[in-house]
Amino acid sequence: MFDLFRSRAKAVRIFLGALLVLVALSMVTYLVPGGFGGDRAQDQVVVEIGKETLTFSEVQQRLELAKRNRSVPPGSAAVFAQQMLDSLISSRALVYEARRMGMTVSDADVANALRAQLPQLFPNGQFAGTQAYAATIEQMGMTIPQFEAEMRDEMLVSRLTGLAVDNAIVTPDEVAREFQRRGQRVKLEYVEIHADKFKDQVTVSPEEIRIYFNSVRAQYRTPEKRSFQMLVADAAKIGQKIVIPDDQLRRMYDQNKDQFRIPERVHVRHILLKTTDKQPAEIPQIQAKAEDLLKQLKAGGNFETLARKYSEDPGSGAKGGDLGWIVREQTVKAFENAAFSLKPNELSGVIKTEYGFHILQVLEKQDAHVKPFEEVKDQIAEERKKQQVYDIAQQLADQAHDELTKHPLQAAAIASHLGLDLLSVNDVVASQPLPVFGTNPDFGDAISALAVGGVTSVMTAPGDKLVVAVVTGVTAARPAEFAEVEGQIRSVLAQLKLKDTVRRAAGDLADKAKAEGGDLRKVAQQMGLEVKTPPDFGPEGAAEGIGPASVLRPAFDQPVGSVFGPILVGGRQFVCRVAERVGADMTRLETQRADIQAALKEKKSQEQMELFVDSIRSALIREGKVKIHQQVYDRVLAANHG
């Protein structure tokens, strides 16, 4: 498998990768024992492949994992479910067919693949041992036998699909035609019909709004709204009330002096001239340069200036060579010995390390010592406050939750008694930004799930706050009244009318330009519109100001002087004229032949691969070796709709 991934065309590797990802998804079976439902009805068979089956619950496990990993594009659950299910069926069908053809994977094949896939298990070419192997596989949620079984299936799939891609042939004529297609350049003239120019022409009457509302009345609803009270334990406010006596802070200091020990350290800066990745012949020159810099420093040269100019240490060079404080065993030995032997403001000689040549200067030096109490008193107090604040806030929030559960109508009294902030929120939609939380789906869902008098659990909010809320009112969703949505409908109709006006203006411009023999500039001037001419572009490029060449295919197909459009790109309307077209420079074909041939082979291999996989799957279905249970298949899609 791994040789195939290294040698096949890119598109084929992508296709195989997608299949193998789907095969690997079967690992979820081991990650989630028992599945997500446990309902025997959920284990109905979706498809039979030979004597093996794929069940409803297995598919749902894979989909749930994909959702957890955020592999499912928003709003695409149904499409993703169908694509993944079809790919699972295809990949398992390929494994079945490979085995039926007598293909096998030996232990030696698995060992070689393992060496390629997990090189960290083979330091210096030697196997790290079964224990390390098992630990690595365990991190994937599998056992060694399970992992190797999956690997064998992957290798079978790649060997079988490899049969499909070896026969892709690209002829010299195909290469020449592709070179001609890629090499042509087009220059356009275009007019963008801006919506702003027509806004003043759009009006929406009250009667139109009323008619539209009546035609789509069912689509407009006022969502459910909820009112609730929030009791907030604010860590910052609680901390302001906490005062820790000095004698308690002193005891904490005495009990934890080791935390405040400062080892011997020096504040050092250096200039580094690197020798890594340099040829041996260059080393003497680098050393001579270092010696020259040292002479400049001893003669009064500014260390910071010279470090910024010459030091090759990316971390400290821009800071004038400043490394800050260092302690023993933090740097290589030669550097450490020099740094700790120097006095403040003293320069070293040229020091050689495995990184290069250094010049050091010690700025400050401190012997090992314990920070005095007065120096760390505030730090100890702050840390102790943080510990107490968390405990106090949690206790207050838990107590508020318990009391609210018993007396949901007494939120104000409970907040006052416990010293918590009280916020009353009226008639809000749970999905909108809320006080304290902002946009928070978890809190919104919690509120939405409760009836009047229901109390949320204690929830963490931004800013080190704990919140518990009680629902005080629910206004049910209902059909919207005309007055509530009149402005919204007016805006919708205005946008629809504006789009239609722009579309008609673009069509009118194109028709008139064609009637004038392609004179786009003349017609645009008559209509008060601007003609633009972007730089020329090829079929793989883009037209500046419009978009990719893929949306401008007529530019490469129609004669020079032709007007085409209107075309809609990104919600904008354009009318274009082919001003000039230059063919490919065929004298450069040979320099690009190999790349073009590889790209065409890649494309053909992809097409052959898709046909190959589809033919195997279709043949196995006809033979009855693959049996899709359509009702269960449809139920998978229905379960993931939306």
BELZI-V990654 format. One record per residue. RES is the residue in three letters. PSI is psi in degrees with one decimal (NA if undefined). BURIAL is I if it has 24 or more other C-alpha atoms within 12 Angstrom, else O. D_LAST is the distance of its C-alpha to the last C-alpha in whole Angstrom. Layout:
BEGIN
res: (RES RES)
psi: (PSI PSI)
burial: (BURIAL BURIAL)
d_last: (D_LAST D_LAST)
END
This chain:
BEGIN
res: (MET PHE ASP LEU PHE ARG SER ARG ALA LYS ALA VAL ARG ILE PHE LEU GLY ALA LEU LEU VAL LEU VAL ALA LEU SER MET VAL THR TYR LEU VAL PRO GLY GLY PHE GLY GLY ASP ARG ALA GLN ASP GLN VAL VAL VAL GLU ILE GLY LYS GLU THR LEU THR PHE SER GLU VAL GLN GLN ARG LEU GLU LEU ALA LYS ARG ASN ARG SER VAL PRO PRO GLY SER ALA ALA VAL PHE ALA GLN GLN MET LEU ASP SER LEU ILE SER SER ARG ALA LEU VAL TYR GLU ALA ARG ARG MET GLY MET THR VAL SER ASP ALA ASP VAL ALA ASN ALA LEU ARG ALA GLN LEU PRO GLN LEU PHE PRO ASN GLY GLN PHE ALA GLY THR GLN ALA TYR ALA ALA THR ILE GLU GLN MET GLY MET THR ILE PRO GLN PHE GLU ALA GLU MET ARG ASP GLU MET LEU VAL SER ARG LEU THR GLY LEU ALA VAL ASP ASN ALA ILE VAL THR PRO ASP GLU VAL ALA ARG GLU PHE GLN ARG ARG GLY GLN ARG VAL LYS LEU GLU TYR VAL GLU ILE HIS ALA ASP LYS PHE LYS ASP GLN VAL THR VAL SER PRO GLU GLU ILE ARG ILE TYR PHE ASN SER VAL ARG ALA GLN TYR ARG THR PRO GLU LYS ARG SER PHE GLN MET LEU VAL ALA ASP ALA ALA LYS ILE GLY GLN LYS ILE VAL ILE PRO ASP ASP GLN LEU ARG ARG MET TYR ASP GLN ASN LYS ASP GLN PHE ARG ILE PRO GLU ARG VAL HIS VAL ARG HIS ILE LEU LEU LYS THR THR ASP LYS GLN PRO ALA GLU ILE PRO GLN ILE GLN ALA LYS ALA GLU ASP LEU LEU LYS GLN LEU LYS ALA GLY GLY ASN PHE GLU THR LEU ALA ARG LYS TYR SER GLU ASP PRO GLY SER GLY ALA LYS GLY GLY ASP LEU GLY TRP ILE VAL ARG GLU GLN THR VAL LYS ALA PHE GLU ASN ALA ALA PHE SER LEU LYS PRO ASN GLU LEU SER GLY VAL ILE LYS THR GLU TYR GLY PHE HIS ILE LEU GLN VAL LEU GLU LYS GLN ASP ALA HIS VAL LYS PRO PHE GLU GLU VAL LYS ASP GLN ILE ALA GLU GLU ARG LYS LYS GLN GLN VAL TYR ASP ILE ALA GLN GLN LEU ALA ASP GLN ALA HIS ASP GLU LEU THR LYS HIS PRO LEU GLN ALA ALA ALA ILE ALA SER HIS LEU GLY LEU ASP LEU LEU SER VAL ASN ASP VAL VAL ALA SER GLN PRO LEU PRO VAL PHE GLY THR ASN PRO ASP PHE GLY ASP ALA ILE SER ALA LEU ALA VAL GLY GLY VAL THR SER VAL MET THR ALA PRO GLY ASP LYS LEU VAL VAL ALA VAL VAL THR GLY VAL THR ALA ALA ARG PRO ALA GLU PHE ALA GLU VAL GLU GLY GLN ILE ARG SER VAL LEU ALA GLN LEU LYS LEU LYS ASP THR VAL ARG ARG ALA ALA GLY ASP LEU ALA ASP LYS ALA LYS ALA GLU GLY GLY ASP LEU ARG LYS VAL ALA GLN GLN MET GLY LEU GLU VAL LYS THR PRO PRO ASP PHE GLY PRO GLU GLY ALA ALA GLU GLY ILE GLY PRO ALA SER VAL LEU ARG PRO ALA PHE ASP GLN PRO VAL GLY SER VAL PHE GLY PRO ILE LEU VAL GLY GLY ARG GLN PHE VAL CYS ARG VAL ALA GLU ARG VAL GLY ALA ASP MET THR ARG LEU GLU THR GLN ARG ALA ASP ILE GLN ALA ALA LEU LYS GLU LYS LYS SER GLN GLU GLN MET GLU LEU PHE VAL ASP SER ILE ARG SER ALA LEU ILE ARG GLU GLY LYS VAL LYS ILE HIS GLN GLN VAL TYR ASP ARG VAL LEU ALA ALA ASN HIS GLY)
psi: (-41.8 -34.9 -38.9 -42.6 -29.6 -27.1 -25.1 168.2 157.0 -45.2 -38.4 -41.0 -40.0 -44.0 -46.6 -39.7 -41.7 -42.6 -43.1 -32.2 -41.8 -38.2 -42.7 -25.3 -19.3 -14.8 -22.2 -26.9 -36.6 -27.5 -31.2 77.1 136.1 -8.0 -168.0 -12.2 -52.7 -6.3 122.9 -29.5 -25.6 -13.8 18.9 144.8 127.7 -43.1 145.1 130.7 102.8 -125.1 -0.8 158.0 157.4 120.0 165.3 -47.7 -35.2 -44.9 -42.6 -35.7 -45.8 -40.1 -40.7 -41.4 -41.3 -39.4 -41.3 -37.0 2.8 36.0 -9.1 117.8 141.2 133.3 8.5 22.4 -42.4 -45.3 -44.4 -42.0 -43.9 -43.3 -43.9 -41.5 -45.9 -39.0 -36.2 -44.2 -44.4 -44.6 -39.6 -33.5 -38.7 -41.5 -44.4 -46.4 -39.0 -43.0 -39.1 -30.4 -0.3 8.9 138.0 162.7 118.3 166.2 -35.2 -37.9 -43.9 -42.0 -43.2 -41.0 -38.9 -41.4 -36.6 -36.3 -33.5 66.7 -21.8 -16.3 0.1 59.5 132.9 27.7 2.3 137.8 131.0 -11.4 158.0 -35.1 -45.3 -39.2 -48.5 -39.0 -40.7 -44.4 -32.8 -33.1 -23.0 -2.6 24.8 168.8 166.9 -46.4 -40.4 -44.4 -45.0 -30.8 -42.4 -41.3 -40.6 -43.4 -42.1 -42.2 -35.9 -44.8 -45.0 -35.8 -41.0 -47.5 -22.2 -25.8 -24.3 -20.5 -7.5 -18.0 10.3 117.8 135.1 123.5 159.0 -36.1 -38.9 -38.8 -43.6 -43.9 -39.5 -37.8 -43.2 -41.4 -47.4 -35.7 -15.5 148.2 142.1 140.2 128.7 155.7 137.5 156.9 126.3 128.0 99.1 136.0 -32.7 -30.8 -21.2 3.0 -40.1 -16.9 -7.8 124.1 149.3 121.5 155.1 -35.4 -39.9 -40.0 -44.7 -43.6 -44.3 -43.7 -45.5 -30.5 -22.9 26.6 -39.7 -21.1 -16.6 115.0 146.9 119.6 163.0 138.9 147.3 148.5 144.4 162.6 138.3 128.6 122.3 122.6 104.6 113.0 -36.9 -43.4 -36.6 -40.3 -32.9 -24.4 -9.6 126.7 123.6 121.3 150.0 -36.1 -33.3 -40.3 -38.7 -41.3 -43.0 -37.7 -47.8 -34.9 -17.7 36.5 -29.8 -26.3 -19.8 12.4 132.9 119.2 166.6 133.2 158.9 144.9 113.8 151.5 157.3 163.3 128.5 128.8 111.7 145.2 -4.2 141.0 18.9 152.5 146.7 -34.9 -20.8 -18.0 -47.1 -37.4 -39.7 -41.3 -41.0 -37.7 -39.4 -42.7 -38.6 -41.0 -39.2 -40.5 -42.1 -40.0 -43.9 -24.5 5.1 8.1 148.7 117.4 -46.0 -42.9 -45.6 -36.0 -44.1 -34.5 -38.4 -24.4 136.6 14.6 109.8 -24.2 -36.4 -17.5 -45.4 -15.9 24.5 21.5 0.4 120.1 -4.9 -159.0 136.2 152.9 171.5 148.0 11.5 -23.3 174.1 156.8 -46.0 -39.1 -45.4 -46.7 -41.8 -44.7 -41.6 -4.5 -13.1 152.8 161.3 134.0 3.5 141.1 144.8 175.1 -165.6 117.8 129.7 126.6 179.3 -12.9 -23.7 -151.4 130.3 149.2 123.7 152.4 126.4 125.9 -40.0 159.8 135.4 133.4 162.3 136.4 169.0 129.1 135.4 157.1 -45.4 -29.4 -31.0 3.2 -49.8 -37.3 -44.0 -42.8 -41.2 -43.2 -40.6 -38.7 -42.5 -42.1 -45.8 -39.8 -45.4 -47.0 -44.1 -45.2 -42.8 -42.4 -44.2 -43.2 -41.9 -41.1 -40.7 -41.7 -46.3 -42.7 -38.4 -38.0 -37.1 -36.0 72.2 -17.2 1.1 36.7 -41.5 -44.1 -40.0 -42.9 -42.7 -42.5 -38.2 -5.8 33.2 157.3 143.4 127.6 130.9 127.2 126.3 135.1 63.0 154.1 131.8 -23.9 -11.5 162.8 136.1 154.4 146.0 -50.4 -28.8 -142.3 109.7 100.0 -35.3 -46.0 -41.9 -42.7 -39.2 -43.7 -41.6 -24.0 -7.0 148.4 174.3 131.7 -9.7 145.7 132.8 166.1 170.5 125.3 145.0 131.1 161.0 152.3 26.2 54.6 143.8 135.7 138.4 137.7 150.6 133.0 127.7 -11.7 148.7 122.7 114.7 151.4 148.2 163.1 138.2 144.5 154.0 -42.8 -29.4 -27.1 6.9 -46.8 -39.2 -43.3 -39.2 -43.3 -42.1 -47.5 -38.0 -40.6 -42.9 -44.8 -39.0 -43.6 -42.2 -39.0 -44.1 -42.0 -43.5 -38.3 -39.7 -42.4 -39.6 -42.5 -45.5 -43.7 -43.9 -39.4 -39.5 -38.9 -25.6 18.0 24.0 12.2 80.5 -36.6 -42.1 -47.8 -40.0 -40.6 -40.6 -32.5 3.1 30.6 156.4 135.5 132.4 150.1 99.5 166.6 154.6 159.7 161.1 176.8 -17.2 1.3 -144.2 151.2 117.8 128.8 -14.9 -68.8 -166.2 151.5 -23.9 -23.9 2.1 38.9 -37.2 -24.2 -25.8 -7.5 -33.7 156.6 156.1 135.8 -11.4 145.4 133.2 157.8 -175.9 148.3 144.8 118.6 115.9 34.8 5.2 144.5 132.8 146.5 132.3 157.1 133.6 104.3 -34.5 146.5 131.2 128.1 170.1 148.5 96.6 -15.3 -14.8 5.5 -46.2 -31.6 -19.7 -0.2 -47.0 -44.2 -42.7 -42.1 -41.6 -41.0 -41.6 -38.4 -38.0 -46.8 -45.5 -40.1 -40.6 -45.6 -43.4 -38.3 -47.7 -41.7 -40.7 -49.4 -42.7 -37.5 -39.8 -47.4 -45.6 -41.0 -42.1 -32.2 -43.8 -36.4 -7.9 9.3 -27.3 119.0 112.5 123.9 97.8 -37.3 -42.1 -38.7 -47.0 -32.5 -32.9 -46.5 -39.8 -37.5 -21.0 14.6 124.7 NA)
burial: (I I O I I O O I I O I I I O I I I O I I I I I I I I I I I I I O O O I O O O O O O I I I I I I I I I O O I I I I I I I I I I I I I I O O O O O I O O O O I O O I I I O I I I I I I I I I I I I I I I O O O O O I I O O O O I O I I I O O O O O O I O O O O O O O O O O O I O O O I O O O O I O I O O I I I I I I I I I I I I I I I I O I I O O I O I O O O O I I O I I I I I I I I I I I I I I I I I I O O I O O O O O I O O O O I O O I I O O O O O O O O O O O I I I I I I I I I I I I O I I O O O O I O O O O I O O I I O O O O O O O O O O O I I I I I I I I I I I O O O O O O O O O O I I O I I I O I I O O I O O O O O I I O I I I O I I I I O O O I O I I I I I O I I I I O O O O O I I I O I I I I I O O O I I I I I I I O O O I I I I I I I I I I O O O O O O O I O O I I O O I I O O O I I O I I I O I I I O I I I I I I O I I I O O I O I I I O I I O O I I I I I I I I O O I I I O O O I I I I O O O O O I I O I I I O I O I I I I I I I I I I O O O I I I I I I I I I I O O O O O O O I O O I I O O I I O O I I O O I I I O I I I O I I I O I I I I I I O O O I I I I O I I O O O O I I I I I O O I I I I O O I I O I I I O I O I I I I I I O O O I I I I I I I I I O O O I I I I I I I I I I I O O O O O O I O O O I O O I I I I I I I I I I I O I I I O I I O O I I O O I O O O O I I I I O O O I I O I I I O O I O O)
d_last: (36 38 40 38 35 38 40 37 36 33 30 31 31 28 27 28 27 23 25 26 24 22 25 25 22 24 26 23 25 28 26 24 27 26 22 19 20 23 23 25 22 20 22 22 23 20 23 27 29 32 33 30 27 23 21 18 19 20 17 15 17 17 13 14 17 15 13 16 18 15 15 11 11 9 6 7 6 6 9 10 10 12 15 15 16 18 20 21 22 24 26 27 28 30 32 33 34 36 38 39 41 42 41 41 41 44 45 46 43 41 44 44 40 40 42 40 37 38 42 42 43 46 48 51 50 51 48 47 48 45 45 43 41 40 39 37 35 35 33 30 30 32 35 38 38 34 34 36 35 32 34 36 33 32 35 35 32 34 37 36 34 37 39 36 37 41 42 40 43 43 46 48 48 44 44 47 44 41 44 45 41 41 44 44 44 43 44 42 43 40 40 37 36 35 33 36 39 37 36 39 39 36 36 34 36 36 36 33 31 31 31 27 26 28 26 22 23 20 18 20 20 22 19 21 24 25 29 30 33 33 36 36 38 39 40 42 44 45 46 48 50 51 54 55 59 61 63 59 58 61 61 57 59 62 59 57 60 58 55 57 60 60 61 64 62 63 61 61 61 61 61 60 61 59 60 57 56 60 62 66 68 66 66 70 69 66 69 71 68 68 72 72 69 71 74 72 71 75 76 74 71 68 65 62 63 64 61 58 60 61 59 56 54 51 50 54 55 54 55 58 58 57 56 56 57 58 59 61 59 56 57 59 63 65 63 63 67 68 65 67 70 70 72 70 70 72 70 70 71 69 67 66 62 60 58 61 64 64 66 65 66 66 65 65 66 65 67 65 65 63 61 63 62 62 60 57 58 55 53 53 53 49 48 50 48 44 45 46 44 41 42 43 40 38 41 41 37 37 40 38 35 38 40 37 36 39 40 37 39 41 39 41 44 42 41 45 47 45 45 41 40 38 35 34 31 31 28 25 21 20 18 21 24 26 30 30 27 26 22 21 18 20 22 20 18 22 23 20 21 24 27 30 32 29 30 28 29 31 29 30 29 31 34 35 34 34 32 32 30 31 29 32 30 27 26 24 21 23 23 24 28 29 31 28 26 29 29 25 26 29 27 25 27 30 27 27 30 31 29 31 34 33 32 35 38 36 37 40 41 40 42 45 46 46 48 50 50 48 49 46 48 50 47 45 49 49 46 46 44 44 44 43 44 42 43 43 40 40 37 35 36 35 36 37 36 33 31 31 33 30 30 34 34 37 39 40 40 42 46 47 48 45 42 39 36 34 31 28 27 25 25 29 32 34 37 39 43 44 47 48 47 48 48 48 51 52 54 51 50 51 50 47 47 46 43 42 43 40 37 38 38 35 33 35 34 31 31 33 31 28 30 32 29 28 31 31 28 29 33 32 29 32 35 33 32 28 27 23 22 20 19 18 16 14 13 12 10 9 9 6 4 0)
END
